[in-house]
Amino acid sequence: MNLKRFAKPALFAALALSCATSALADFAAGRAAYKAGNYAAAAKEYTAAAQGGEARAQNDLGVLYERGLGVKQDYVQAALWYRKAADRGYLQAQTNLGYLYESGNGVERDYAQAQTYYQKAADANWAQAQNNLGGLYERGRGVPRDYGRALTWYRKAADQGLAQGQTNVGYMVETGRGAPREDAQAMAWYHKAADQGYAQAENNIGALYERGRGVVQNSATAVEWYRKAAAKNLAQAQTNLGYMYATGRGVERNDAEAVKLYRAAAEQDFAQGQSNFGFMLASGRSIKQDYGQAKSWYEKAAAQGLAQAMMNLAVLYEKGRGVTKDEAHALDLYQQSAEAGHRPAAQRLAVIYKNGQLGQAVDLSRAKLWADRAL
């Protein structure tokens, strides 16, 4: 009786070991295919391993679905596989699932759920989760905004050598969020990340050199750092480098190069790049003047809340360039821009009400109000 009782468990144990061994082999084959750039083969092997319960394969299969590598991009499938691995305690999967909740891809956006998954992995000292958790506290997503706690989590990630965390610590210190403002210390953190080739840190170093903060002002050095980050396709750096070319700061003025860089940033949906590219189109600088196209790019940037683009769009409506002249709409756009903090728009409103323009009566009290806002 005893022999018969223990025969089945022994058989099941052998089967379990066989399945586990097979899953490991499939995972190894998937990882090799992924490294070779054969994503379709990687997806096939990862699927077999994931179905066999291998958490690493479940996570990596989720990555393929999230990025559309070797399979059709499918955020729902990505979330499904991340969840399976996360439920097994796999820290990277917990972080990845948290990000889907934060971004609302494949699942309904839920910052509280994002915080829950980030917290699990962050408490286990997973650097990317610590960095992402810091981001929630910095922005007040799912948790009360708390720069001090944001900086604490960013620093935990930075101390583990995560370039993104190091850059975020630098930014918090540069802007005086959660710690006294200290440009030299910010520069030190940016250099740690830049030493790893992290584009955002390279861009931020360029910005400090351009403005002379924490270092002696040097536009040529700023251009060098912007160029490094722009070469990695960072839209912000492409825009900054484009501005240096457009103004001849630290480099010989070259409008054609500025147009090229602004366009590259605009096509990545970067608002400032869209606005700047629109300006080049409107002014016809090294590109055929086209108010209609300028309007389109201004609208894309304005939809993202960029105050400068709102004002540029207002000018088109005021002058009737590429659009039917509409002074009322122009006035509304100037006001939206000014209320978003754009001083030139506030200055324009002050003139409008002082002189009674755009169909408005002279109103010196309003003129003074906007003039004060422009200071």
Buried (B, 14 or more C-beta within 10 A) or exposed (E): EEEEEEEEEEEEEEEEEEBEEBBBBBBBBBBEBBEEEBBEBBBBBBBBBBBBBBBBBBBBBBBBBBEEBBBEEBBEBBBBBBBBBBEBEBBBBBBBBBBBBBEEBBBEBBBEBBBBBBBBBBEEEBBBBBBBBBBBBBEEBBBEEBBEBBBBBBBBBBEBEBBBBBBBBBBBBBEEBBBEEBBEBBBBBBBBBBEEEBBBBBBBBBBBBBEEBBBEEBBEBBBBBBBBBBEBEBBBBBBBBBBBBBEEBBBEEBBEBBBBBBBBBBEBEBBBBBBBBBBBBBEEBBBEBBBEBBBBBBBBBBEEEBBBBBBBBBBBBBEEBBBEEBBEBBBBBBBBBBBBEBBBBBBBBBEBBBEEBBEBEEBEEBBEBBBEBBE
